[in-house]
Amino acid sequence: MEFRLSDEERAFQEAARRFGDRVLRTHERQIDAEGTIPAEVLAAMAELGLLAMTVPEAYGGMGASAVLTELAAEEVGRGDFSMATAVFFLLEAGWGHILARHGTEATKQEVLPAVTAGKAFLGVATTEPTGGSDLAAMRTAVRRDGTQFVLRGEKAFVSGVEEARRLGGGHLTLAKADGGGFDLLYVPTRAEGIATQRFENMGRMGISTGALTYADAKVPERYLLGEERRGFDYAMEGFTVARTFVSAACVGAAERALETGIAYIRERQAFGQPLGKFEAIQFELVDLYTQVEAVKWQVRRAAWLLDQYPLKGDRSHRSEVDLAVASVKLTAPQIAFECVKRVMMWFGAAGYTKDAGLELGLRGIMSYLVGAEGGLNIMRIILGRELLGKEFVPYR
Ligand SMILES: Cc1cc2nc3c(=O)[nH]c(=O)nc-3n(C[C@H](O)[C@H](O)[C@H](O)COP(=O)(O)OP(=O)(O)OC[C@H]3O[C@@H](n4cnc5c(N)ncnc54)[C@H](O)[C@@H]3O)c2cc1C
């Protein structure tokens, strides 16, 4: 067993932290206020290799391991506390990997170099207005028409709809296939027959969330991922990867909250001494710290497991991987939220102001509690299925 990072991993982690401190922290208020990540921030991310970093070098990426990507996700979550940049980062790292693994050569050549350069956005579209947890019940339909596919239906709460329209790019889109099964297709947002609408969210304002409507939108067959009717499996593979990076971003945000809290309770005086001298506050800090440390190493182990199996296309350890990933997606957002909430309370009234900067994190992390990349109960269902068997938990 080896817990030490390699020299390469340590150096990249340090570079990502410097980037987080110098670029993301200084822009996070602007990102939140303007509802977009500035072009110069995306350009700096591209330069450091942070965009779709799992994508092989042949398509402009770093071919980064899941462990290296996990380390970077921690730093992005720590740097932009609103979580908007983390979402941009992890969608492209997770779904870029899926496109690189299952996309046709022509699609990879067309899409991935632009994504890794920050000149196009890549996301995922599975959720519909009628629900996101029960994916098998989706209504968006796709049918083959000669050498193209025709898409009809609506997706909702999809991240990056506006970015994909503005920058170019699109979403890996899951749809019910004519004749059974599901297809996963890369669907460029600017294609004819596609309309977008931005929703007004409460947090992570720097990346849009909205609806995509397909009115018999035509998609060339080269945009199909893998084999026809096997799209559900590819989508689940993508969620496994993306959920690990979501959890990593939550670890970074939790650490940022605790660092902010520690600095505050060392200084803030009450009853003639710093808050940090009160055992009630110290014990709360210690309890939060131990939870963050525990989940951090669980997340890193989940990333290590991805490197051993799914990232190489090996499904033989699926149960072990599913247990590890669903565990961290269940706990990391809750721990991060609790850290921010507690630190806000140490700040007292000041914590409730925008000046303290803590509400940014609270609003962003909340997106992972309500459902982004899968609701908490869905993680519980996956864990229950793995622990008890499908006869107890008959969900796919
Ligand atoms: C900010 C944000 C960004 C998002 N980005 C994307 C994106 O890029 N692409 C995309 O496709 N989707 C995206 N989503 C949608 C996300 O995937 C869904 O929110 C999620 O899958 C849950 O679906 P739902 O919101 O329709 O909730 P529902 O499926 O209606 O579920 C509602 C609640 O009930 C719980 N629940 C559901 N089934 C059960 C059950 N069997 N037992 C117990 N509890 C249950 C859920 O956990 C949830 O808490 C995003 C969501 C948010 C908030």
The ligand as a Gaussian input file, in Angstrom:
#p B3LYP/6-31G(d) Opt

LIG

0 1
 C      -27.097000      22.340000     -10.728000
 C      -27.459000      21.073000     -11.424000
 C      -26.793000      20.692000     -12.582000
 C      -27.151000      19.528000     -13.272000
 N      -26.486000      19.192000     -14.419000
 C      -26.926000      18.143000     -15.149000
 C      -26.318000      17.813000     -16.407000
 O      -25.329000      18.424000     -16.813000
 N      -26.857000      16.833000     -17.144000
 C      -27.936000      16.109000     -16.729000
 O      -28.380000      15.218000     -17.448000
 N      -28.517000      16.374000     -15.524000
 C      -28.035000      17.355000     -14.737000
 N      -28.618000      17.645000     -13.519000
 C      -29.771000      16.868000     -13.101000
 C      -29.434000      15.771000     -12.106000
 O      -28.797000      14.696000     -12.760000
 C      -30.758000      15.359000     -11.470000
 O      -31.109000      16.414000     -10.577000
 C      -30.719000      14.063000     -10.735000
 O      -30.477000      12.981000     -11.597000
 C      -32.050000      13.823000     -10.000000
 O      -33.118000      13.938000     -10.883000
 P      -34.320000      14.960000     -10.559000
 O      -33.751000      16.268000     -10.199000
 O      -35.272000      14.895000     -11.687000
 O      -34.990000      14.377000      -9.248000
 P      -35.998000      13.141000      -9.158000
 O      -35.500000      12.012000      -9.965000
 O      -37.367000      13.649000      -9.393000
 O      -35.833000      12.796000      -7.605000
 C      -36.261000      13.721000      -6.610000
 C      -35.730000      13.280000      -5.261000
 O      -36.224000      11.980000      -4.951000
 C      -35.148000      11.090000      -4.688000
 N      -35.474000       9.770000      -5.237000
 C      -35.675000       9.433000      -6.533000
 N      -35.923000       8.119000      -6.645000
 C      -35.905000       7.601000      -5.383000
 C      -36.100000       6.297000      -4.824000
 N      -36.330000       5.242000      -5.610000
 N      -35.995000       6.149000      -3.489000
 C      -35.750000       7.204000      -2.682000
 N      -35.549000       8.460000      -3.143000
 C      -35.625000       8.661000      -4.476000
 C      -33.925000      11.692000      -5.392000
 O      -32.710000      11.318000      -4.766000
 C      -34.197000      13.186000      -5.224000
 O      -33.761000      13.619000      -3.971000
 C      -28.211000      18.745000     -12.774000
 C      -28.848000      19.094000     -11.580000
 C      -28.471000      20.237000     -10.903000
 C      -29.157000      20.579000      -9.623000

